[in-house]
Amino acid sequence: MTTAVSILSAVAAGTLLTGCSGSVSVGKSEPKVSAGKLATTVSERLAAQTGRPKPHITCPEDLAGKVGSSTRCKLTADDGSTLGVTVTVTSVQGSQINFDIKADDKASPAPN
């Protein structure tokens, strides 16, 4: 079993991460976490929670710094299988956006 597949299995087993946070810069607009920073933070938190190397995570959009805002990221294993990950904002304190990370219960198989 490859490292990314094993972390996918560990995450799919019901990992729920709470209290994860990302730092953002606040300009004149609403604070947000960029898609790239969000993917990096989610990857780091999943690795810390499972004790495995950082998985490959992609997030399609920035996460708005508004309580209740959410986005769906994707964990991709070495074999091409994927696992959805939902990131939801729980609080915003100045330029700090705090969010929960919840992995789906089941992975999607690799495309043929």
C-alpha positions, 0 to 999 in steps of 0.5 A: 500500500502506498503512502498516499493510499494509506493516508487516504484509508486513515482519513476515510476511516472517519478522521475529523479535524477540528480547530484547524486554522489558517492565517490570511491577509486582510485588505479592504475586502472580506478576509479569505484563505487562498485555495493554495494556502488552504490546500497546504494547511489541510494537507499538513493537518491531515498528516499531523492527525494520521501520523503519515506524510502529507497527502496531495490536496487540491482546493478549487477556490478560496475560502471566504472568511465568513462563518459557515462558508465552506468549500470542497477539497480533494485528496488524491492518492498515488493510485488515482483514487480520491477522497472529498474533504469539506472545509467549513469556517467556524470563526473569524478573529481579525485576520485569523480564519478558523475552520473544521476539516471533515473527510468523506466516509468513502473514497472514489476509486481511480478512473480506469 
